[in-house]
Amino acid sequence: MTVRSDPKSGHRGASDGIGAPVTDPALIRNVALVGPSGSGKTTLVEALLAHTGVIPRQGSVLDGTTVCDHDPAAVRQHRSVTLAVAPLRHGDLKINLIDTPGYGDFVGELRAGLRAADAALFVVPAIAGADGEGIDAGTIALWEECAAVGMPRALVVARCDQARADVEATQIACQEAFGGVAPLYLPIEDGLYGLLSQTPEGAAPAGAEEARATLIEGIIEQSEDETLMDRYLGGEEIDTAALIQDLETAVVRGAFHPVVPVCAASGVGLDALLEVLSRGFPSPLERPLPMVSTIDGATHDGLTADPEGPLAAEVVRTSADAYVGRVSLVRVFSGTLRPDTAVHVSGHVPTPRSSPEEAGEFPAGHDSDDRLSHLYTPLGSTLQETDACVAGDICALTKLSGAETGDTVSEAEHPLLLRAWDLPEPLLPIAVVAKDRSDEDALARTLGKLVAADPGLILERNPETHQTVLWCTGEAHADVVLSRLREAGANVDTEPVRVPMRVTLERKAKVTGRHVKQSGGHGQYAICHVEFEPLPRGSGFQFKSAVVGGSVPTQYVPSVEKGIRAQLERGLVAPSEGPDAPPHPVVDVRATLVDGKAHSVDSSDAAFQTAGALALREAAEACGVQLLEQVDEVAVTILDDHLGVVLGDLSSRRGRVLGTEPTGTAGHTVVRAEVPSEELLRYAVDLRAMTSGTATFTRAFARYGER
């Protein structure tokens, strides 16, 4: 991390391309670059930065020298693993380019980038439509991520200089896959031909007139002027300025998506793209803002992108740097952030993984007061000090110790809470363990920082298996998390994840718990006759007393129950697992105290507790012990083409299919099934492999069942 107080010094010799702070939200564009991994998003950002003078030359993804891929994991993998912000100036505008990862494991970073953006530049490689292959399902899933949040989009056909590149075929494939797509420019020998401006003159390529007609008709369909289509069809020449204005309206509505071919290596199309970003994309003033409430949940008037309004900003990414500490990347939605200001930080607490018995017992959120020191404009890993960040802009804060990704930063006197964006559920568990005792403290410290920074990571400390489990979104995500642990000095190993089990009694039996000891003075005397029987799954533990005649004094009846309950929690060993297996808690059992004996001197509460525990252990010998495994209900959303393979795979995992149903999206089906949790440990990885990354699933505890 490089911190610059002199705005004229910069990243690899950057010029003053970022410029002075913007004070008018109308002059800001926040644009997320979205697209599949390898489509050329980071290279395109690099080309735009060099083209506008922010950096003197383009870096390389393969060499690890780009502005946005500064994370060590991104350099190693040659692909983005986190979002990064790179601002540039075009005329009077400041354009914040938000580079997002394209690989499915990092969808949490993508959603954070979309939260910070007001529009998306969807990047597809020019080979996407070559040989009639069409747009792959993974790219369509990314498009749907944008559609789900109503994000205005334009498309870039990138890497036009690649072998097998076919711009026209890729544009057609995008039209078929996404709808509402039409090119603004067509490639010609020396650059691009503008279909609206019809420039350069005399250079119109084959098919230009037909493409222009399609473009104009698409724009007019979204126009608020209902007479425009009739006038156009009647032969009237429509003013280009009016078409451009209607184009912007159509893009903002998310109903129309212009396409620009770009070659980052040669610079062809960069000027045309900058015009689309500046004239076709909305400013923060034109986009709805997130819902907001007070920190106690009371409703609050909606926000506007007003620099003079109440302060409401959101941490969209958190990182830790060895030199400057915690760095919070912040999108300001309302008000203005300034250095040396008291702020309030409030956030949502993600639901941690836990045992089913503990579900729902979690804090609602966290709140703290803090004071801003310095304010920065981010350029990848480089920070340039600034004196203000107005509504609609993006900045970086350092040493905001209480802030985590997703937190709201507001005025200390008027704290607010922005409604959280939807985060992906991490479903791949990785158990980590310190290599030796000296590494345990470093592991604990580093885990806390990672979880605070990564919205796609959940930490579970399982009290039954005594394992520390990191729930990740996939193998690539897990690799990044483990790398960061080790880079931070935590020497860790991984081990197989153990799934908590339960046991119950197999049949009914009457047993005796006998605890009689005499060693001089007061002894210990307690005898209880208890009848145990198994109950249906999910019944829990039931206790009742059927003692008559006072054979067990009334005050000791609860002691017997307490002793049995304690042994239920300590657990019993299932013979099927072997004598060295750990004990598992006992569930679904009824215990009836039917008789017993007490001594006027030697009986006590402790003695009858011990007798109750002994009775349960005797029952395990007499009744037999049945091992129960955790069963989860899963809902798998898949393309219809993958239904057969997914059903077969669930069957191989000892799953019981409950049914299938169509979703609201054509060609998609939801499969519901009950599957043993042990069989789902690698399901996130296996499902991605068998469906080419197009399927998703959720899981929730259902019950314990016989193994």
C-alpha positions in Angstrom: 0.0 0.0 0.0 1.4 3.4 -1.0 0.0 6.6 0.5 0.6 9.8 -1.3 0.0 13.2 0.2 1.4 14.9 -3.0 -1.3 14.5 -5.7 1.4 15.0 -8.4 3.3 11.9 -7.4 1.8 8.6 -8.1 1.5 4.9 -9.0 4.4 4.0 -11.3 5.0 7.7 -12.0 1.3 8.6 -12.5 0.5 12.1 -13.5 -2.1 14.2 -11.8 -4.8 12.2 -13.7 -7.1 11.8 -10.7 -7.3 15.6 -10.1 -8.9 17.7 -7.4 -12.0 16.5 -5.5 -15.3 16.6 -7.3 -17.9 18.7 -5.5 -20.9 18.1 -7.8 -22.5 14.5 -7.9 -23.6 15.2 -11.4 -20.0 15.1 -12.5 -19.4 11.6 -11.2 -19.9 8.2 -12.9 -19.4 5.0 -10.9 -19.0 2.1 -13.3 -18.5 -1.5 -12.4 -16.7 -3.7 -14.9 -18.4 -7.1 -15.0 -17.7 -10.1 -17.1 -16.3 -13.7 -17.0 -12.7 -14.3 -15.8 -10.3 -13.7 -18.6 -12.6 -11.4 -20.6 -10.2 -8.5 -20.3 -11.7 -6.3 -17.7 -8.5 -5.5 -15.8 -6.6 -4.9 -19.1 -9.4 -2.6 -20.3 -9.1 -0.5 -17.0 -5.4 -0.3 -17.5 -5.8 0.9 -21.1 -8.3 3.6 -20.0 -6.0 4.8 -17.2 -3.1 5.1 -19.6 -5.2 6.7 -22.4 -6.4 9.4 -20.0 -3.0 10.0 -18.5 -3.6 8.6 -15.0 -0.6 6.3 -15.5 2.2 6.7 -18.0 2.0 3.2 -19.5 -0.1 0.0 -19.3 0.8 -2.8 -17.0 0.2 -6.5 -17.7 -2.0 -9.0 -15.9 0.5 -11.8 -16.7 3.4 -9.7 -15.2 1.4 -8.7 -12.2 1.9 -5.0 -12.9 -1.7 -3.7 -13.3 -3.2 -1.1 -11.0 -6.2 -3.2 -10.0 -4.7 -6.7 -9.6 -2.4 -5.6 -6.7 -3.5 -8.4 -4.3 -0.8 -11.1 -4.1 -3.4 -13.8 -4.8 -4.5 -12.0 -8.0 -0.9 -11.7 -9.1 -0.3 -15.4 -8.5 -3.5 -16.6 -10.2 -3.5 -14.0 -13.1 -7.0 -13.0 -12.4 -8.9 -10.6 -10.1 -9.9 -11.9 -6.7 -11.1 -8.7 -5.1 -12.8 -5.5 -6.4 -10.5 -2.5 -7.0 -11.2 1.1 -7.8 -9.4 3.2 -10.4 -10.7 6.8 -11.1 -9.9 8.8 -14.2 -10.9 12.2 -15.6 -12.7 12.7 -18.9 -13.5 16.3 -19.5 -15.2 17.7 -16.4 -16.2 14.2 -15.2 -14.7 11.9 -12.7 -15.2 8.2 -13.6 -14.7 5.7 -10.9 -13.9 2.4 -12.6 -14.7 -0.6 -10.3 -12.9 -3.7 -11.5 -14.7 -6.8 -10.2 -13.7 -10.5 -10.2 -15.4 -12.7 -12.9 -14.9 -16.1 -11.2 -17.9 -17.5 -9.4 -16.1 -18.0 -6.1 -15.8 -14.3 -5.7 -19.4 -13.3 -6.3 -19.4 -11.5 -3.0 -16.8 -9.1 -4.3 -18.9 -8.6 -7.5 -22.0 -7.8 -5.4 -20.0 -5.3 -3.4 -18.8 -3.7 -6.6 -22.4 -3.4 -7.9 -23.4 -1.8 -4.6 -20.8 0.9 -5.1 -21.7 1.4 -8.8 -24.4 3.2 -10.6 -24.0 1.3 -13.9 -22.1 -1.7 -15.2 -19.8 -2.1 -18.2 -20.3 -5.7 -19.2 -17.2 -7.1 -20.9 -17.2 -10.1 -23.2 -14.3 -11.4 -25.2 -14.6 -11.2 -29.0 -14.3 -15.0 -29.2 -17.5 -15.5 -27.2 -19.6 -15.8 -30.3 -17.0 -17.4 -32.6 -17.8 -20.7 -34.3 -21.5 -20.3 -33.3 -20.7 -21.2 -29.7 -22.9 -18.6 -28.1 -22.6 -17.0 -24.7 -21.8 -19.5 -22.0 -24.0 -20.1 -18.9 -21.5 -18.6 -16.5 -21.5 -15.3 -18.4 -25.3 -15.3 -18.4 -25.2 -15.8 -14.6 -23.1 -12.7 -14.3 -25.5 -10.8 -16.4 -28.4 -11.9 -14.2 -26.4 -10.6 -11.1 -26.6 -7.2 -12.7 -30.2 -7.5 -13.7 -31.2 -8.6 -10.2 -30.2 -5.2 -8.8 -31.6 -3.2 -11.7 -28.1 -2.1 -12.9 -28.0 -0.1 -16.2 -25.6 -1.9 -18.6 -23.6 -1.3 -21.7 -21.5 -4.0 -23.4 -17.8 -4.0 -24.5 -16.7 -6.6 -27.0 -13.0 -6.8 -25.9 -9.9 -8.5 -27.1 -10.8 -7.8 -30.7 -7.1 -8.6 -31.7 -7.3 -12.2 -30.4 -7.1 -15.2 -32.8 -10.6 -16.3 -33.8 -12.1 -13.0 -32.7 -15.4 -12.3 -34.4 -17.0 -9.0 -33.3 -20.2 -9.4 -35.3 -20.8 -13.0 -34.2 -20.3 -12.0 -30.6 -22.7 -9.1 -30.9 -25.3 -11.4 -32.3 -24.7 -13.9 -29.5 -25.1 -11.2 -26.9 -28.4 -10.1 -28.5 -29.7 -13.7 -28.4 -28.5 -14.3 -24.8 -29.4 -10.9 -23.2 -32.0 -9.1 -25.4 -32.1 -5.4 -25.8 -28.6 -5.3 -27.3 -27.5 -3.3 -30.3 -24.1 -2.0 -31.5 -23.3 1.7 -31.4 -20.2 1.2 -33.5 -18.9 -1.3 -36.1 -15.2 -2.1 -36.5 -13.6 -0.9 -39.7 -10.0 -1.2 -40.9 -8.6 1.9 -39.1 -11.0 2.1 -36.1 -14.7 2.2 -35.5 -17.6 3.5 -37.6 -20.3 5.4 -35.5 -23.8 4.2 -36.4 -25.5 7.3 -34.9 -23.0 9.9 -36.1 -22.3 8.0 -39.4 -18.6 8.8 -39.1 -16.0 8.7 -40.5 -17.8 9.6 -43.7 -17.4 7.2 -46.6 -16.2 4.4 -44.4 -19.5 2.6 -43.7 -18.8 -1.1 -43.6 -21.2 -3.8 -45.0 -24.4 -4.1 -43.1 -24.1 -0.6 -41.5 -27.4 0.7 -42.7 -29.3 -2.3 -41.4 -27.4 -2.1 -38.0 -28.2 1.6 -37.8 -31.9 1.0 -38.4 -31.9 -1.7 -35.7 -30.1 0.7 -33.3 -32.5 3.6 -34.0 -35.6 1.5 -33.7 -34.3 0.1 -30.4 -33.7 3.6 -29.0 -37.1 4.9 -30.2 -38.9 2.0 -28.6 -37.7 3.4 -25.2 -38.4 7.0 -26.0 -40.9 9.0 -24.0 -42.0 10.7 -27.3 -44.7 8.4 -28.5 -44.8 10.1 -31.9 -41.1 9.4 -32.6 -41.6 5.9 -34.1 -44.3 7.1 -36.5 -42.2 10.0 -37.6 -39.2 7.7 -38.1 -41.2 5.1 -40.1 -42.7 7.9 -42.1 -39.2 8.8 -43.4 -38.4 11.7 -41.1 -34.7 12.2 -40.2 -34.5 12.0 -36.5 -32.1 14.5 -34.8 -29.0 12.7 -33.5 -29.0 14.8 -30.3 -32.5 13.6 -29.5 -31.5 10.0 -30.2 -28.5 10.3 -27.9 -30.8 11.7 -25.1 -33.3 8.9 -25.6 -30.4 6.4 -25.6 -29.3 7.6 -22.2 -32.9 7.3 -20.9 -33.1 3.7 -22.2 -29.8 2.8 -20.6 -30.7 4.2 -17.3 -34.0 2.2 -17.3 -31.9 -0.9 -17.9 -34.0 -1.7 -21.0 -31.4 -1.1 -23.7 -27.7 -2.1 -23.8 -25.4 -0.5 -26.4 -22.3 -2.3 -27.6 -18.9 -0.9 -28.2 -16.0 -3.0 -29.7 -12.6 -2.2 -28.0 -9.1 -3.3 -28.5 -7.1 -2.3 -25.4 -3.8 -3.2 -26.9 -4.1 -0.7 -29.9 -6.4 1.8 -28.2 -9.2 1.4 -30.8 -12.6 2.2 -29.3 -11.3 3.8 -26.1 -12.6 7.3 -27.0 -15.9 5.9 -28.1 -16.2 4.0 -24.8 -15.4 7.1 -22.7 -18.2 8.9 -24.5 -20.6 6.1 -23.6 -19.4 6.2 -20.0 -19.8 9.9 -19.7 -22.9 10.6 -21.9 -24.8 7.3 -21.7 -24.4 6.3 -18.1 -26.3 7.8 -15.2 -24.8 10.0 -12.5 -25.5 9.3 -8.8 -28.3 11.8 -8.9 -30.2 9.5 -11.3 -30.0 6.3 -9.4 -32.2 5.1 -6.4 -30.3 4.9 -3.1 -30.4 2.0 -0.6 -33.1 1.9 2.0 -32.0 3.5 5.3 -33.2 3.3 8.9 -32.1 4.5 12.3 -29.8 2.2 14.2 -32.8 1.1 16.4 -34.7 0.0 13.3 -37.1 3.0 13.0 -38.0 4.2 9.5 -36.1 7.1 8.0 -36.8 9.4 5.1 -35.3 8.2 1.9 -31.9 9.6 1.0 -30.8 11.6 -2.0 -27.3 12.1 -3.4 -27.1 15.6 -1.8 -23.6 16.7 -0.5 -25.4 18.8 2.1 -27.7 16.0 3.2 -27.3 13.7 6.2 -24.1 11.6 6.0 -24.7 8.0 4.9 -21.7 6.1 3.5 -21.0 2.4 3.2 -17.9 0.3 3.5 -17.9 -1.9 0.4 -14.5 -3.4 1.0 -12.0 -3.8 3.9 -8.4 -4.7 3.6 -5.5 -4.8 6.0 -2.1 -3.4 5.2 1.1 -3.9 7.1 2.0 -0.2 6.9 -1.2 1.8 7.2 -3.4 -0.8 9.0 -7.1 -1.3 8.1 -8.2 0.4 4.9 -11.9 0.8 4.3 -13.2 1.5 0.8 -16.3 3.6 1.1 -19.1 4.7 -1.2 -20.8 7.9 0.0 -24.5 7.9 -0.8 -25.5 11.1 1.0 -23.7 14.0 2.7 -20.0 14.7 2.6 -17.1 12.9 4.3 -14.3 15.2 5.6 -11.1 14.5 7.5 -11.0 15.0 11.3 -14.7 14.3 11.7 -16.5 12.3 14.3 -18.5 9.5 12.8 -20.7 6.6 13.9 -20.1 3.1 12.5 -23.0 0.7 12.6 -23.3 -2.7 11.0 -25.1 -6.0 10.5 -23.7 -9.1 12.1 -23.8 -12.0 9.6 -25.3 -15.2 11.0 -22.5 -17.5 12.1 -22.5 -21.2 11.5 -23.7 -23.0 14.6 -25.3 -26.1 15.9 -29.0 -26.4 15.2 -29.8 -26.1 18.9 -28.1 -22.6 19.0 -29.8 -21.2 15.9 -31.3 -17.7 16.4 -29.3 -16.7 19.5 -27.1 -14.0 17.9 -26.6 -10.3 18.3 -28.4 -8.0 15.9 -25.5 -5.8 15.0 -22.7 -3.6 16.2 -22.1 0.1 16.8 -19.2 2.3 17.6 -18.1 5.9 17.5 -14.8 6.8 15.8 -13.0 9.8 14.3 -11.8 10.1 10.8 -8.2 11.2 10.4 -7.2 11.2 6.7 -9.3 10.8 3.6 -7.9 9.3 0.4 -8.8 8.8 -3.3 -7.9 5.2 -4.1 -6.1 4.1 -7.3 -5.7 0.4 -6.9 -3.4 0.0 -3.9 -2.2 3.6 -4.0 -3.9 6.2 -1.9 -3.9 9.9 -2.7 -4.9 12.2 0.2 -7.9 14.4 -0.4 -9.9 16.9 1.6 -13.5 15.8 0.9 -15.6 13.1 -0.6 -19.1 14.1 -1.6 -22.3 12.2 -2.1 -21.9 9.8 -5.1 -18.1 9.5 -4.8 -15.9 6.7 -3.6 -13.0 7.2 -1.2 -10.7 5.2 1.2 -10.4 5.6 5.0 -7.6 4.3 7.1 -7.5 3.2 10.7 -11.3 3.1 11.0 -10.8 0.3 13.5 -14.4 -0.7 14.1 -15.5 -0.8 10.5 -16.2 -4.0 8.6 -17.4 -4.7 5.1 -21.1 -3.7 4.8 -21.0 -1.2 7.7 -22.6 2.2 7.5 -20.6 5.3 8.3 -22.8 8.3 9.4 -22.8 11.3 11.6 -22.0 10.7 15.2 -25.0 12.8 16.3 -27.4 11.2 13.8 -26.4 7.5 13.3 -28.0 5.6 10.4 -28.0 2.1 9.1 -28.2 1.3 5.4 -30.0 -1.9 4.4 -27.5 -4.6 3.7 -27.0 -6.0 0.2 -27.5 -9.8 -0.4 -24.4 -11.8 0.2 -23.7 -15.3 -1.1 -23.9 -18.1 1.4 -20.5 -19.7 1.8 -21.1 -23.5 1.5 -17.6 -25.0 1.4 -16.2 -25.8 4.8 -12.4 -25.8 5.4 -11.1 -26.8 8.9 -7.9 -25.0 9.8 -5.5 -25.8 12.7 -2.4 -24.0 13.9 0.8 -26.0 13.2 1.9 -25.6 16.7 0.9 -23.8 19.9 3.0 -20.7 19.1 0.9 -20.1 16.0 -2.5 -20.2 17.8 -2.5 -16.5 18.8 -1.5 -15.4 15.3 -4.2 -17.6 13.8 -6.9 -16.1 16.1 -5.8 -12.5 15.3 -5.7 -13.0 11.6 -9.0 -14.9 11.4 -10.7 -11.9 12.9 -9.3 -9.5 10.4 -10.1 -11.8 7.5 -13.8 -12.3 8.5 -14.2 -8.5 9.0 -12.8 -7.9 5.5 -14.4 -10.7 3.5 -18.2 -10.7 3.1 -18.1 -14.2 1.6 -16.3 -15.8 4.6 -17.9 -17.1 7.8 -16.0 -18.4 10.8 -17.3 -21.3 12.9 -15.7 -22.5 16.1 -17.5 -25.8 16.6 -17.9 -26.7 20.3 -18.5 -30.4 19.6 -15.8 -31.2 17.2 -13.4 -28.5 18.6 -12.6 -27.5 15.1 -12.1 -24.0 13.6 -14.0 -24.1 10.3 -13.9 -21.4 7.6 -16.9 -21.5 5.3 -15.9 -20.3 1.9 -17.6 -19.9 -1.5 -15.4 -22.3 -3.4 -12.0 -23.8 -3.8 -10.5 -20.7 -5.4 -11.8 -18.6 -2.5 -10.5 -21.1 0.0 -7.1 -20.9 -1.6 -7.1 -17.1 -1.3 -8.1 -17.3 2.3 -5.4 -19.8 3.3 -2.8 -17.7 1.4 -3.8 -14.6 3.3 -3.6 -16.5 6.6 -0.1 -17.6 5.8 1.1 -14.3 4.4 -0.1 -12.7 7.7 2.2 -15.0 9.6 -0.3 -17.6 10.7 1.2 -21.1 10.0 -1.8 -23.3 9.5 -2.7 -26.7 8.2 -6.0 -28.0 7.0 -7.7 -31.2 8.3 -10.8 -33.1 7.4 -14.0 -31.4 8.5 -15.9 -33.5 11.1 -19.7 -33.4 11.2 -21.3 -33.5 14.7 -23.3 -36.7 15.3 -26.0 -37.7 17.8 -27.0 -41.0 19.3 -30.2 -42.4 20.7 -31.2 -45.7 22.4 -32.3 -48.5 20.2 -35.0 -50.0 22.4 -36.8 -49.9 25.8 -35.2 -51.2 29.0 -35.4 -50.8 32.8 -32.0 -50.3 34.5 -30.6 -49.3 37.9 -28.3 -46.5 38.6 -26.4 -47.4 41.8 -24.0 -45.0 43.5 -23.0 -46.4 46.9 -19.7 -45.5 48.6 -18.6 -45.6 52.2 -15.2 -44.3 53.2 -15.7 -43.2 56.8 -17.9 -40.3 57.9 -20.7 -39.4 55.6 -20.9 -41.7 52.6 -22.7 -41.5 49.3 -25.9 -43.4 48.8 -28.3 -43.2 45.9 -30.1 -45.9 44.0 -32.6 -45.2 41.2 -34.5 -47.5 38.9 -35.2 -45.8 35.6 -37.1 -47.0 32.6 -35.6 -45.6 29.3 -37.2 -45.7 25.9 -36.4 -44.2 22.5 -38.7 -41.5 21.1 -39.5 -40.4 17.5 -36.9 -38.2 15.8 -37.0 -34.6 16.9 -38.8 -35.3 20.3 -35.8 -34.3 22.4 -35.5 -35.5 26.0 -38.5 -36.2 28.3 -38.4 -37.0 32.0 -41.1 -37.9 34.4 -41.4 -39.5 37.8 -43.6 -42.5 38.6 -42.2 -43.0 42.1 -44.8 -44.0 44.8 -44.4 -44.4 48.5 -41.5 -42.0 48.8 -38.8 -44.5 48.0 -36.9 -41.6 46.3 -37.5 -38.5 48.4 -39.1 -35.7 46.5 -36.2 -33.4 46.8 -33.9 -35.9 45.0 -36.2 -36.5 42.0 -34.9 -33.3 40.2 -31.4 -34.5 41.0 -31.9 -37.7 39.1 -33.1 -35.7 36.1 -30.2 -33.3 36.3 -27.7 -36.2 36.3 -29.4 -37.8 33.3 -29.3 -34.5 31.4 -25.7 -34.0 32.2 -24.9 -37.4 30.8 -27.0 -36.7 27.7 -24.8 -33.7 27.0 -21.5 -35.6 27.7 -22.8 -38.2 25.3 -22.3 -41.9 24.7 -20.1 -43.8 22.3 -21.7 -45.6 19.4 -20.3 -49.2 19.1 -20.5 -48.9 15.3 -17.7 -46.3 15.4 -15.3 -48.3 17.5 -14.2 -48.1 21.2 -11.8 -45.1 20.5 -14.5 -43.0 18.9 -15.6 -39.8 20.7 -18.9 -39.7 22.6 -21.9 -38.0 21.0 -24.8 -36.2 22.7 -27.9 -38.3 23.3 -31.3 -37.2 21.9 -34.9 -38.4 21.6 -35.1 -40.4 24.8 -37.7 -40.6 27.6 -36.6 -41.4 31.1 -39.2 -42.5 33.7 -38.0 -42.7 37.4 -40.0 -45.7 38.8 -38.3 -46.5 42.1 -35.2 -46.2 44.1 -33.6 -46.1 47.6 -32.2 -43.4 49.7 -30.3 -43.2 53.0 -31.2 -40.8 55.8 -27.6 -39.7 56.2 -25.6 -40.6 53.1 -28.0 -39.5 50.4 -27.5 -36.1 48.7 -28.2 -34.1 45.6 -24.8 -35.0 44.2 -25.2 -38.7 44.9 -28.5 -38.9 43.0 -27.1 -36.9 40.1 -24.3 -39.4 39.8 -26.9 -42.3 40.1 -28.9 -40.7 37.2 -25.9 -40.5 35.0 -24.9 -44.1 35.8 -28.5 -45.2 34.9 -28.1 -43.7 31.4 -24.8 -45.5 30.9 -26.4 -48.7 32.1 -29.2 -48.1 29.6 -26.7 -47.8 26.8 -25.4 -51.3 27.6 -28.9 -52.8 28.0 -30.7 -51.0 25.1 -28.0 -50.5 22.5 -27.0 -47.2 21.0 -28.0 -46.0 17.5 -25.8 -43.5 15.7 -27.7 -40.5 14.2 -26.3 -38.2 11.5 -27.2 -34.7 10.7 -29.5 -34.4 7.6 -29.9 -31.1 5.7 -32.6 -30.0 3.4 -31.0 -28.7 0.2 -32.6 -26.6 -2.6 -30.6 -26.9 -5.8 -31.4 -24.4 -8.6 -30.2 -25.7 -12.0 -30.7 -25.5 -15.7 -33.2 -28.1 -17.0 -30.4 -29.6 -19.0 -28.6 -30.7 -15.8 -31.6 -32.2 -14.1 -30.7 -35.8 -14.7 -27.1 -35.6 -13.6 -28.0 -33.7 -10.5 -30.7 -36.2 -9.5 -28.3 -39.0 -10.0 -25.6 -37.3 -8.0 -28.0 -36.7 -5.1 -28.9 -40.3 -5.1 -25.2 -41.3 -4.9 -24.9 -39.1 -1.8 -27.7 -41.1 0.0 -30.1 -38.2 -0.7 -33.8 -38.4 -0.7 -35.4 -36.2 -3.3 -38.5 -34.4 -2.0 -39.6 -33.0 -5.3 -38.8 -30.6 -8.2 -40.5 -27.4 -9.2 -40.0 -24.7 -11.9 -38.5 -21.4 -10.9 -39.6 -17.9 -12.1 -36.9 -18.1 -14.8 -37.6 -20.2 -17.9 -35.4 -23.2 -18.3 -34.6 -23.4 -14.6 -35.7 -26.0 -12.0 -35.4 -26.3 -8.2 -34.6 -29.7 -6.8 -35.4 -30.2 -3.1 -33.9 -33.1 -1.3 -32.7 -34.3 2.1 -29.0 -35.2 2.2 -26.7 -36.3 5.0 -24.5 -33.3 6.0 -21.4 -35.5 5.7 -22.2 -35.9 2.0 -22.3 -32.1 1.4 -18.8 -31.2 2.5 -17.6 -30.9 -1.0 -20.9 -30.4 -2.7 -20.2 -26.7 -3.6 -17.2 -27.8 -5.7 -18.8 -30.9 -7.2 -22.0 -29.1 -8.2 -20.0 -26.4 -9.9 -18.1 -29.0 -11.9 -21.1 -31.0 -13.0 -23.1 -27.9 -14.1 -20.3 -25.7 -15.5 -20.8 -23.3 -12.7 -24.4 -22.5 -13.5 -26.1 -24.1 -10.5 -26.6 -22.7 -7.0 -27.9 -24.4 -3.8 -28.9 -23.6 -0.2 -28.9 -25.9 2.8 -30.6 -25.8 6.1 -30.7 -28.3 9.0 -33.6 -30.7 8.7 -33.2 -33.4 11.3 -31.1 -36.2 12.7 -31.6 -39.5 11.1 -30.3 -43.1 11.3 -27.1 -43.5 9.5 
